[in-house]
Amino acid sequence: MKNNIIRYYSILLIIVLVPLFLYYIIPILPTHDDWASTTRPDFNPFFIKERFLFYGYHWRPFDAILGYIVGRNPQHLYPIFNHCIIILGHVLCACLIFRLLSVLKFSKHAINITTIYFFIAPATMATVTAVDSMNQTYALVCGIIAFQVYIQLKKGKYPAWICMIFVAAWFKENGLMWALICPILAYGFDFINVRTLKKDLLIGFAVMVSYALIIFLLPKEIIIHPEYVPDILKMIKNVVKFIFTTFITVDYIYLLHEPNRNLLAAIFTFILSLPLLYLLFIKNARHFFSKKMICTILCLLIAVAPHVGTIFSMMHTYAGMAMLAIMIAFAIDKYKDHLKPIYVSFLLFCLSAIIIDHHLIKSSIASGMVGKMMAIEAIQKTEKPVDSVFVVIIEDDYPKLSSFCVIPNDAFGWGLASQYETNYQWPKVVEDTIIERSDESLKQAQQICFEALNKKKYDCVWIVNGKDIDVVR
């Protein structure tokens, strides 16, 4: 019994932490893309065709199912149910990483430290705290399962592997990358030879092409946001973001968000995490030129490539966390006879992670409350139910950072947050436009109001200026 506790102490600690995570994270309200995602409450009568099969520029049927479920009782289920599903997925990921590292034959010390690292790391918080991140979490769950199926099954290996890749992709498209990750990682750890690697990479490419063909054949309306159009400068910036958010533990709100900037606090969190960073990735850097680590690093790059090529935020770090876990476990095992420095530096990292996680969660809650108060104000000033609203937003130059520190009109969901406050009774239609901030912006907003109302298409207009809302009938 005692040996089992020592062997699985990371899993036991995670189980203990789950209620605490739920307690802190459940108060986080939807902001920004959450209000327009497929996981928001859904009442579409053409659910199968327009949500379950295809929506916008992606195919995420599990997102659609979640939106349909919370749509049965939005006030009680949204976003509480979303948070519970995401936390469950994060726990599953941690357990699967524990299992993965065991299969790869790392030491029990490396496995337990790495599993806890994954569960509490600030690098995972942007995913764990977001309302619309079930897809990111479960894509990784299915990806790790796909790899374990690939290396452990003898009979029916290929159908099971391909099936899990498709399931991962149906959660989020980056799950498709495991079609390449699995054979490369398996080769790195000597589960397959070069000949099998070449053959299975061809199978992996065929799976990706098949998925692309299915997407092409599905009924769809392609809507590509300008932010998703790749260019060289954007990709360079995304690579920098990827490196920093994956490997550098620091309070990015204190470091980068101007209204909350506190360089001393940011430096303090970095200094706490620096010893572990040094021991893992700097002191024994030469060991990362081994076959195992070269393949793992290549897989890490493949995992985040879809985000680096389009848009990369702190949330997207999660896609590569399984490979980062392997790298950390590998580095820890180089200290088998001298683990004391690792444990001391890891405790310092945990202190840094707790401070940062608390700040990130607190900021997320504050951003959500801004959107909620704006929605309540809009409803109160409108005075009576209306069917359609046009929202004129004066562009806000207020600084933002990921999903933690959100611009007020984004927290307001461009007006969509008001639907939630009325339990989706009204307004039925919310449309918006954004105008540049200038000395004439209020006058321009009022002119747009009169033009919109004269068309008799809308019952009223809301002018959003920062956190303030004016109602024009």
C-alpha positions as CSV (number, residue, x, y, z in Angstrom):
1,M,0.0,0.0,0.0
2,K,2.8,2.4,1.0
3,N,4.7,1.6,-2.2
4,N,1.6,2.3,-4.3
5,I,1.1,5.7,-2.6
6,I,4.8,6.6,-3.3
7,R,4.5,5.4,-6.9
8,Y,1.2,7.3,-7.6
9,Y,1.5,10.3,-5.4
10,S,1.1,12.8,-8.3
11,I,-2.2,11.2,-9.3
12,L,-3.4,11.3,-5.7
13,L,-2.4,15.0,-5.4
14,I,-4.3,15.8,-8.6
15,I,-7.4,14.1,-7.3
16,V,-7.1,16.3,-4.1
17,L,-6.6,19.4,-6.2
18,V,-9.6,18.9,-8.5
19,P,-12.3,20.3,-6.1
20,L,-10.0,23.3,-5.5
21,F,-9.6,23.9,-9.2
22,L,-13.4,23.7,-9.7
23,Y,-14.0,26.1,-6.8
24,Y,-11.7,28.7,-8.3
25,I,-12.4,28.3,-12.0
26,I,-16.2,27.8,-12.1
27,P,-16.8,31.6,-11.4
28,I,-15.0,32.5,-14.7
29,L,-17.6,33.8,-17.2
30,P,-17.6,33.7,-21.0
31,T,-15.7,36.5,-22.8
32,H,-14.7,37.3,-26.4
33,D,-14.9,34.3,-28.7
34,D,-16.8,32.3,-26.1
35,W,-19.9,34.2,-27.0
36,A,-19.5,33.2,-30.7
37,S,-18.2,29.7,-30.4
38,T,-20.0,26.5,-31.1
39,T,-19.9,25.5,-27.3
40,R,-22.2,28.4,-26.4
41,P,-25.9,27.6,-25.8
42,D,-27.3,26.5,-29.1
43,F,-30.9,26.8,-30.2
44,N,-30.4,26.3,-34.0
45,P,-33.3,24.3,-35.5
46,F,-30.9,23.2,-38.2
47,F,-28.5,21.8,-35.6
48,I,-27.3,18.7,-37.6
49,K,-26.5,20.5,-40.8
50,E,-25.3,23.9,-39.5
51,R,-23.6,22.9,-36.3
52,F,-22.9,19.2,-36.0
53,L,-21.7,18.7,-39.5
54,F,-19.9,21.9,-40.3
55,Y,-19.7,25.4,-38.9
56,G,-17.7,28.4,-40.2
57,Y,-14.3,27.1,-41.3
58,H,-14.0,24.1,-39.0
59,W,-15.7,20.8,-38.2
60,R,-16.0,20.2,-34.4
61,P,-19.0,18.0,-33.8
62,F,-18.2,17.6,-30.1
63,D,-18.2,21.3,-29.6
64,A,-21.7,21.4,-31.2
65,I,-22.9,18.6,-28.9
66,L,-21.7,20.6,-25.9
67,G,-23.5,23.7,-27.2
68,Y,-26.7,21.7,-27.7
69,I,-26.5,20.3,-24.1
70,V,-26.0,23.7,-22.3
71,G,-28.7,25.2,-24.6
72,R,-31.3,23.0,-22.8
73,N,-30.8,25.1,-19.6
74,P,-28.3,28.0,-20.2
75,Q,-28.6,29.7,-16.8
76,H,-27.8,26.6,-14.9
77,L,-25.4,24.8,-17.3
78,Y,-23.5,27.6,-19.0
79,P,-20.6,28.0,-18.3
80,I,-20.5,25.7,-15.3
81,F,-20.9,22.5,-17.3
82,N,-18.2,23.7,-19.8
83,H,-15.7,24.2,-16.9
84,C,-16.4,20.8,-15.4
85,I,-15.9,19.0,-18.8
86,I,-12.6,20.9,-19.3
87,I,-11.3,20.1,-15.8
88,L,-12.2,16.5,-16.3
89,G,-10.3,16.5,-19.7
90,H,-7.3,18.1,-17.9
91,V,-7.3,15.4,-15.3
92,L,-7.5,12.7,-18.0
93,C,-4.6,14.4,-19.8
94,A,-2.5,14.3,-16.6
95,C,-3.3,10.6,-16.0
96,L,-2.5,9.8,-19.6
97,I,0.8,11.6,-19.4
98,F,1.6,9.6,-16.2
99,R,0.8,6.4,-18.2
100,L,2.7,7.6,-21.3
101,L,5.9,8.3,-19.3
102,S,5.6,4.9,-17.6
103,V,5.4,3.2,-21.0
104,L,8.4,5.1,-22.1
105,K,10.2,3.7,-19.0
106,F,11.1,6.9,-17.2
107,S,11.8,6.7,-13.4
108,K,9.0,7.1,-10.9
109,H,10.5,10.4,-9.7
110,A,10.5,11.8,-13.2
111,I,7.0,10.6,-13.9
112,N,5.5,12.1,-10.7
113,I,7.3,15.4,-10.9
114,T,6.4,15.8,-14.6
115,T,2.7,14.9,-14.1
116,I,2.3,17.5,-11.3
117,Y,4.2,20.0,-13.5
118,F,1.8,19.5,-16.3
119,F,-1.3,19.8,-14.1
120,I,-0.4,23.1,-12.4
121,A,1.9,24.8,-15.0
122,P,0.8,28.3,-16.0
123,A,1.4,27.2,-19.6
124,T,-1.8,25.1,-19.3
125,M,-3.9,27.7,-17.5
126,A,-5.1,29.6,-20.6
127,T,-6.7,26.4,-21.7
128,V,-7.9,25.1,-18.4
129,T,-9.6,28.5,-17.4
130,A,-11.2,29.2,-20.8
131,V,-14.9,28.5,-21.4
132,D,-14.3,27.4,-25.0
133,S,-11.4,25.0,-24.6
134,M,-12.9,21.6,-24.4
135,N,-11.7,21.0,-28.0
136,Q,-8.1,21.8,-27.1
137,T,-8.1,19.6,-24.0
138,Y,-9.7,16.5,-25.5
139,A,-7.8,16.8,-28.7
140,L,-4.7,16.2,-26.6
141,V,-6.5,13.4,-24.6
142,C,-7.2,11.6,-27.9
143,G,-3.8,12.3,-29.3
144,I,-2.0,10.6,-26.4
145,I,-4.5,7.7,-26.5
146,A,-3.7,7.4,-30.3
147,F,0.0,7.1,-29.5
148,Q,-0.5,4.5,-26.8
149,V,-2.7,2.5,-29.2
150,Y,-0.1,2.8,-31.9
151,I,2.8,1.4,-29.8
152,Q,0.9,-1.1,-27.7
153,L,-1.7,-2.8,-29.8
154,K,-0.7,-5.8,-31.9
155,K,-4.0,-6.7,-33.5
156,G,-6.2,-4.0,-35.0
157,K,-3.5,-1.4,-34.4
158,Y,-4.0,0.6,-37.6
159,P,-7.8,0.9,-37.5
160,A,-7.7,1.9,-33.8
161,W,-4.9,4.4,-34.4
162,I,-6.6,6.0,-37.4
163,C,-10.0,6.1,-35.5
164,M,-8.4,8.0,-32.6
165,I,-6.7,10.5,-34.9
166,F,-10.1,11.3,-36.5
167,V,-11.7,11.6,-33.1
168,A,-8.9,14.0,-32.0
169,A,-9.4,16.0,-35.2
170,W,-13.2,16.2,-34.5
171,F,-12.4,17.9,-31.2
172,K,-9.9,20.3,-32.8
173,E,-8.0,20.2,-36.1
174,N,-4.6,20.2,-34.5
175,G,-5.4,16.6,-33.3
176,L,-4.8,15.5,-36.8
177,M,-1.0,16.2,-36.2
178,W,-0.9,12.9,-34.3
179,A,-1.0,11.1,-37.6
180,L,2.7,12.3,-38.0
181,I,3.6,12.5,-34.3
182,C,2.9,8.9,-33.5
183,P,5.3,7.2,-35.9
184,I,8.1,9.8,-35.3
185,L,7.8,9.5,-31.5
186,A,7.6,5.7,-31.7
187,Y,10.8,5.7,-33.9
188,G,12.6,8.0,-31.4
189,F,11.9,5.6,-28.6
190,D,12.7,2.5,-30.6
191,F,9.2,1.0,-30.9
192,I,9.5,0.8,-34.7
193,N,12.3,0.7,-37.2
194,V,13.1,3.1,-40.1
195,R,11.1,1.0,-42.6
196,T,8.0,1.0,-40.5
197,L,8.5,4.8,-39.9
198,K,8.4,5.5,-43.6
199,K,5.4,3.3,-44.2
200,D,3.4,4.8,-41.3
201,L,4.3,8.3,-42.2
202,L,2.7,7.6,-45.6
203,I,-0.4,6.3,-43.8
204,G,-0.4,9.4,-41.6
205,F,-0.3,11.7,-44.7
206,A,-3.1,9.6,-46.2
207,V,-5.2,10.1,-43.1
208,M,-4.7,13.9,-43.3
209,V,-5.6,14.0,-47.0
210,S,-8.7,11.9,-46.3
211,Y,-9.8,14.4,-43.6
212,A,-9.2,17.3,-45.9
213,L,-11.3,15.6,-48.6
214,I,-14.2,15.0,-46.1
215,I,-14.0,18.7,-45.2
216,F,-14.1,19.6,-48.8
217,L,-17.2,17.5,-49.5
218,L,-19.2,18.6,-46.4
219,P,-21.8,21.4,-46.9
220,K,-20.2,24.6,-45.6
221,E,-19.9,28.3,-45.7
222,I,-16.2,29.2,-45.4
223,I,-15.6,32.2,-43.2
224,I,-11.9,32.9,-42.8
225,H,-11.1,35.5,-40.2
226,P,-8.2,37.8,-41.3
227,E,-6.2,36.8,-38.1
228,Y,-6.0,33.3,-39.5
229,V,-4.4,34.3,-42.8
230,P,-0.7,33.3,-42.5
231,D,2.2,35.6,-43.2
232,I,6.0,35.5,-42.5
233,L,6.1,38.3,-39.9
234,K,3.1,36.8,-38.0
235,M,4.8,33.3,-38.0
236,I,8.0,34.8,-36.5
237,K,6.0,36.4,-33.8
238,N,4.1,33.2,-33.1
239,V,7.4,31.2,-32.8
240,V,8.6,33.7,-30.2
241,K,5.3,33.4,-28.3
242,F,5.5,29.6,-28.5
243,I,9.0,29.5,-27.1
244,F,8.3,31.8,-24.2
245,T,4.9,30.4,-23.2
246,T,6.1,26.8,-23.4
247,F,9.5,27.1,-21.6
248,I,9.5,30.3,-19.6
249,T,7.4,30.4,-16.4
250,V,6.6,34.1,-15.5
251,D,3.6,36.1,-14.7
252,Y,2.8,37.5,-18.2
253,I,0.1,39.8,-16.9
254,Y,2.5,41.6,-14.6
255,L,5.1,41.5,-17.4
256,L,3.1,42.4,-20.5
257,H,-0.3,43.9,-19.6
258,E,0.3,47.6,-19.1
259,P,-2.6,48.5,-16.7
260,N,-1.4,45.6,-14.4
261,R,2.3,45.9,-15.0
262,N,4.5,45.1,-12.0
263,L,8.0,44.2,-13.1
264,L,9.2,43.3,-9.6
265,A,6.4,40.8,-9.2
266,A,7.0,39.4,-12.7
267,I,10.8,39.0,-12.0
268,F,10.0,37.4,-8.7
269,T,7.9,34.7,-10.3
270,F,10.6,34.1,-13.0
271,I,13.4,33.9,-10.4
272,L,11.4,31.2,-8.5
273,S,11.1,29.1,-11.7
274,L,14.6,29.8,-13.0
275,P,16.5,27.0,-11.0
276,L,14.2,24.3,-12.5
277,L,14.5,25.8,-16.0
278,Y,18.3,25.8,-15.6
279,L,18.5,22.2,-14.4
280,L,16.2,20.8,-17.0
281,F,17.1,22.6,-20.2
282,I,20.4,24.5,-19.8
283,K,22.8,22.5,-17.5
284,N,22.5,19.3,-19.5
285,A,21.5,20.8,-22.9
286,R,23.9,18.4,-24.7
287,H,21.7,15.5,-23.8
288,F,18.9,16.9,-26.0
289,F,20.9,16.0,-29.1
290,S,20.0,12.3,-28.6
291,K,17.7,10.5,-31.0
292,K,14.9,10.4,-28.5
293,M,14.9,14.1,-27.9
294,I,15.4,15.2,-31.5
295,C,12.3,13.2,-32.4
296,T,10.4,14.6,-29.4
297,I,11.3,18.2,-30.2
298,L,10.3,17.5,-33.9
299,C,6.9,16.2,-32.6
300,L,6.5,19.3,-30.4
301,L,7.0,21.5,-33.4
302,I,4.5,19.5,-35.4
303,A,2.0,19.6,-32.6
304,V,2.0,23.5,-32.5
305,A,2.6,24.0,-36.2
306,P,-1.1,24.7,-37.1
307,H,-1.2,27.5,-34.5
308,V,2.2,28.9,-35.3
309,G,1.2,29.1,-38.9
310,T,-2.1,31.0,-38.2
311,I,-2.7,32.4,-34.7
312,F,-0.9,31.5,-31.5
313,S,-2.0,32.5,-28.0
314,M,-1.2,31.2,-24.6
315,M,-4.1,28.7,-25.0
316,H,-2.4,27.0,-27.9
317,T,0.7,26.0,-25.8
318,Y,-1.5,23.1,-24.6
319,A,-1.1,21.2,-27.9
320,G,2.5,20.5,-27.3
321,M,2.5,19.8,-23.6
322,A,2.7,16.0,-23.9
323,M,6.0,16.4,-25.8
324,L,7.2,19.0,-23.2
325,A,6.4,16.4,-20.5
326,I,8.6,13.8,-22.2
327,M,11.4,16.4,-22.4
328,I,11.1,17.2,-18.7
329,A,11.0,13.6,-17.6
330,F,14.1,12.9,-19.8
331,A,16.0,15.8,-18.2
332,I,15.1,14.7,-14.7
333,D,16.4,11.2,-15.3
334,K,19.8,12.7,-15.9
335,Y,19.8,13.4,-12.1
336,K,19.0,9.9,-10.9
337,D,21.7,10.0,-8.2
338,H,21.3,13.7,-7.3
339,L,17.6,14.4,-7.1
340,K,17.7,16.8,-4.2
341,P,18.4,19.9,-6.4
342,I,15.5,18.8,-8.7
343,Y,13.1,18.5,-5.8
344,V,14.1,21.8,-4.3
345,S,13.9,23.7,-7.6
346,F,10.6,22.0,-8.4
347,L,9.1,23.2,-5.1
348,L,10.2,26.7,-6.0
349,F,8.6,26.2,-9.4
350,C,5.3,25.1,-7.7
351,L,5.3,28.3,-5.6
352,S,5.8,30.4,-8.7
353,A,3.0,28.4,-10.5
354,I,0.6,28.9,-7.6
355,I,1.2,32.7,-7.5
356,I,0.8,33.0,-11.3
357,D,-2.2,30.7,-11.5
358,H,-4.0,32.6,-8.8
359,H,-3.4,35.9,-10.7
360,L,-4.5,34.5,-14.0
361,I,-7.7,33.1,-12.6
362,K,-8.4,36.3,-10.7
363,S,-7.9,38.3,-13.9
364,S,-10.1,36.0,-15.9
365,I,-13.0,36.3,-13.3
366,A,-12.6,40.1,-13.4
367,S,-12.8,40.2,-17.2
368,G,-15.9,38.1,-17.2
369,M,-17.6,40.3,-14.6
370,V,-17.0,43.4,-16.8
371,G,-18.9,41.7,-19.6
372,K,-21.7,40.7,-17.2
373,M,-22.1,44.2,-15.8
374,M,-22.2,45.7,-19.2
375,A,-24.9,43.2,-20.3
376,I,-27.0,44.0,-17.2
377,E,-26.6,47.8,-17.8
378,A,-27.7,47.4,-21.5
379,I,-30.8,45.4,-20.4
380,Q,-31.8,47.8,-17.7
381,K,-31.4,50.9,-19.9
382,T,-33.4,49.2,-22.7
383,E,-36.2,48.9,-20.1
384,K,-38.4,46.4,-22.0
385,P,-37.8,43.3,-24.2
386,V,-36.8,43.9,-27.8
387,D,-36.4,41.5,-30.7
388,S,-33.4,43.0,-32.5
389,V,-30.5,45.2,-31.4
390,F,-27.8,46.9,-33.4
391,V,-24.6,47.5,-31.5
392,V,-22.3,50.3,-32.4
393,I,-18.9,49.8,-30.8
394,I,-16.4,52.6,-30.5
395,E,-13.0,50.9,-30.9
396,D,-11.3,50.5,-27.6
397,D,-7.5,51.0,-27.3
398,Y,-7.5,49.4,-23.9
399,P,-4.7,46.8,-23.7
400,K,-5.5,43.1,-23.7
401,L,-3.7,39.9,-23.0
402,S,-5.0,36.4,-24.1
403,S,-8.2,35.3,-22.4
404,F,-7.1,36.7,-19.0
405,C,-7.3,40.5,-19.6
406,V,-10.0,41.2,-22.2
407,I,-11.1,44.5,-23.8
408,P,-14.6,45.5,-22.3
409,N,-16.5,45.3,-25.6
410,D,-15.0,41.8,-26.2
411,A,-16.0,40.8,-22.7
412,F,-19.5,42.1,-23.6
413,G,-19.3,39.8,-26.6
414,W,-20.2,42.7,-28.9
415,G,-23.7,42.6,-27.3
416,L,-24.2,38.8,-27.2
417,A,-23.7,38.6,-23.4
418,S,-27.1,40.4,-23.0
419,Q,-28.8,37.3,-24.4
420,Y,-27.4,35.2,-21.6
421,E,-28.6,37.6,-18.9
422,T,-32.2,37.2,-20.2
423,N,-31.8,33.4,-20.5
424,Y,-31.8,33.8,-24.3
425,Q,-35.3,35.3,-24.3
426,W,-34.3,38.6,-25.9
427,P,-32.9,40.1,-28.0
428,K,-33.2,37.4,-30.6
429,V,-31.0,39.3,-33.1
430,V,-27.7,41.1,-32.1
431,E,-25.6,42.6,-34.9
432,D,-22.7,44.9,-34.5
433,T,-20.3,47.3,-36.2
434,I,-17.0,48.7,-34.9
435,I,-15.8,52.3,-35.7
436,E,-12.5,53.9,-35.0
437,R,-12.0,56.0,-31.9
438,S,-11.6,59.7,-32.6
439,D,-12.8,63.1,-31.5
440,E,-15.8,62.6,-33.9
441,S,-16.5,59.0,-32.9
442,L,-19.6,59.7,-30.7
443,K,-21.1,61.9,-33.4
444,Q,-20.4,59.2,-36.0
445,A,-21.9,56.5,-33.7
446,Q,-25.1,58.6,-33.3
447,Q,-25.4,59.0,-37.1
448,I,-25.1,55.3,-37.6
449,C,-27.8,54.9,-34.9
450,F,-30.3,57.1,-36.8
451,E,-29.5,55.4,-40.1
452,A,-30.1,51.9,-38.6
453,L,-33.3,52.9,-36.9
454,N,-34.7,54.6,-40.0
455,K,-34.4,51.3,-41.8
456,K,-36.8,49.9,-39.2
457,K,-34.6,46.7,-39.1
458,Y,-33.8,47.1,-35.4
459,D,-35.8,47.9,-32.4
460,C,-33.0,49.9,-30.7
461,V,-29.3,50.6,-30.9
462,W,-26.7,50.3,-28.2
463,I,-23.6,52.5,-28.4
464,V,-20.7,50.9,-26.6
465,N,-17.9,53.3,-25.5
466,G,-15.5,51.5,-23.2
467,K,-17.5,50.1,-20.3
468,D,-20.3,52.6,-20.9
469,I,-23.5,51.8,-22.9
470,D,-26.1,54.2,-24.3
471,V,-29.4,53.0,-25.6
472,V,-31.0,54.8,-28.6
473,R,-34.5,54.0,-29.6
